[in-house]
Amino acid sequence: MENHFSIPKSPFVKDSIFAFWQTHRPNDPAVKETIIPKGVVEFIFSFETPQIVARINSQIFNLPRCFVRGFYTIPIQLHLSGWQTYFGVVLNAAATRHILKTQPVEFSNCCIDLTLVDTSFHSLWNCLAEQKSFDDRVTVFTRWLESRLPRLTDREQAFNSFLNSHTSSPLTVPLLAKQFCYSSKQLNRKLYELAGMNTEQTLLYKKYLHAVHLMHTSQLSLTEIAYNCHFSDQSHFIKTFKTLSHVTPNEYRQRKSNLPGHIFQNVP
């Protein structure tokens, strides 16, 4: 198994791209992968692999060889076989509209074929497939993106920072609206465009994401995690976590892999 991860160094690129990643691994057809909501917008390119079967709720479909997925509020289940090679680009949500000419909400809870959004992804996939290394793929994608890179406003950059950050400070709707110099209604509309959720839902979602982060980066108990993430009580923490991930916090902690948000289990 090979895994790669890098964060752009150029400030201009960092405005639009949060990170690049790549994984190359064999898969046991008897193992099912579940990806719980991770709070990111991603371009994903698939190479050297049989067609991947995915399931979102009751919908079963084959993943395209290059696709975009937005913020998820439900898990994705994958059935894999053979070798899997994925190259991924984690986008800053506010930049997605500039790059694809549509709001990120259009990609929430679904995997959309990128070639249907922009035909240039046909040639981009071929160029990426020809590369032999992760660094070469990062270079090719960055060059493709250069002509599309937007100059984000200060407010757009602030939204990116808010959506990407993990914080132990409690936030409320009025406090967040004041921070962005928006009315509560304007903030609701903006967050829905970016994440497919209103402000209250987004704040709760960020608590859940912070809990996942702490399960992978700390030795805190689940009670301590619930407190650090500002859930009203343990029951509220468990209910929120299970609603989004379809497993309890304890089940996730027991079954989690080294990849945050990914669960692997044997298929009976």
C-alpha positions, -999 to 999 in steps of 0.1 A, spaced: 0 0 0 12 35 -9 -3 67 5 8 103 -4 -4 136 10 7 172 3 -4 207 10 2 234 -17 31 258 -9 20 286 -32 -3 310 -14 -23 315 -47 -29 278 -51 -36 274 -13 -66 297 -17 -83 271 -39 -67 238 -29 -65 225 6 -45 193 -2 -36 167 -27 -36 129 -19 -30 96 -36 -36 60 -26 -24 28 -43 -35 -4 -27 -48 -40 -33 -83 -47 -22 -99 -79 -9 -134 -83 -26 -146 -97 8 -140 -63 24 -164 -34 23 -153 2 28 -175 28 44 -166 65 41 -184 85 68 -191 123 62 -157 141 61 -167 177 55 -147 182 22 -153 189 -15 -130 166 -36 -121 159 -72 -112 122 -74 -95 104 -103 -95 66 -105 -67 47 -123 -57 11 -128 -87 -4 -111 -119 -23 -120 -151 -3 -119 -160 6 -83 -195 -1 -71 -208 25 -46 -239 28 -25 -255 60 -10 -286 51 9 -305 28 -14 -289 41 -46 -263 17 -61 -241 29 -90 -207 26 -106 -183 54 -98 -170 74 -128 -133 74 -135 -132 111 -124 -158 127 -102 -166 155 -78 -182 149 -44 -193 177 -20 -202 177 16 -218 145 28 -244 140 56 -247 102 50 -220 75 46 -208 61 12 -203 23 9 -178 10 -16 -172 -26 -28 -137 -29 -41 -116 -56 -59 -82 -57 -75 -57 -28 -73 -71 7 -65 -52 38 -75 -69 71 -66 -56 107 -70 -76 132 -51 -77 170 -48 -94 185 -17 -109 218 -27 -116 249 -5 -154 251 -8 -155 288 -18 -132 282 -48 -154 254 -62 -179 279 -77 -151 296 -96 -135 264 -109 -167 246 -119 -190 276 -124 -216 261 -101 -221 261 -63 -207 232 -41 -243 224 -29 -249 208 -63 -225 180 -54 -237 174 -18 -245 137 -11 -237 125 -46 -208 117 -69 -210 137 -102 -190 127 -133 -166 156 -138 -166 151 -176 -203 160 -176 -195 192 -158 -165 202 -179 -154 183 -210 -117 193 -203 -116 167 -176 -114 140 -204 -79 152 -214 -70 160 -178 -77 124 -167 -56 111 -196 -27 134 -187 -29 124 -150 -31 87 -160 2 90 -180 21 102 -150 43 78 -130 45 96 -96 23 115 -72 44 147 -75 41 146 -113 3 144 -110 2 173 -86 23 193 -111 -1 184 -140 -32 193 -120 -18 225 -108 -9 236 -143 -44 227 -155 -58 248 -127 -36 278 -131 -59 295 -158 -89 288 -136 -76 299 -102 -98 326 -88 -87 356 -67 -108 348 -37 -122 377 -16 -113 381 20 -147 369 30 -144 338 8 -111 330 24 -127 334 58 -154 309 49 -128 284 37 -109 288 70 -141 284 90 -151 252 72 -116 236 73 -107 244 108 -110 224 140 -117 246 170 -126 240 207 -143 274 209 -181 274 211 -199 292 182 -235 304 179 -255 316 149 -255 353 160 -217 352 168 -209 336 134 -231 361 116 -214 390 133 -180 374 125 -188 374 87 -207 407 88 -238 390 75 -274 389 87 -285 354 99 -305 350 67 -276 359 45 -253 335 64 -279 307 61 -280 312 23 -242 313 20 -235 282 40 -262 263 21 -245 272 -11 -211 260 2 -221 230 23 -257 222 16 -266 230 52 -280 260 71 -260 277 98 -273 256 127 -267 224 108 -232 235 98 -223 242 134 -235 208 145 -217 192 116 -185 209 126 -189 195 161 -192 160 147 -161 165 124 -141 178 154 -151 147 173 -139 124 145 -106 145 144 -101 140 182 -107 102 180 -78 100 156 -54 125 172 -60 122 210 -65 97 238 -95 115 252 -125 94 264 -157 98 245 -172 117 274 -142 141 272 -146 144 234 -183 153 238 -174 180 263 -145 194 241 -169 195 211 -195 214 231 -223 189 227 -250 195 253 -246 160 268 -234 125 259 -268 116 245 -268 145 221 -232 135 210 -242 99 203 -274 109 184 -257 135 162 -227 111 154 -250 82 146 -273 103 124 -244 114 102 -222 83 102 -248 55 109 -225 42 137 -222 53 173 -190 71 185 -180 39 203 -185 17 172 -165 41 151 -136 42 176 -135 4 177 -137 0 139 -119 31 126 -89 26 103 -57 47 100 -75 68 74 -98 93 92 -134 87 82 -128 53 66 -141 20 80 -132 -14 65 -152 -46 74 -155 -81 61 -186 -89 40 -204 -120 53 
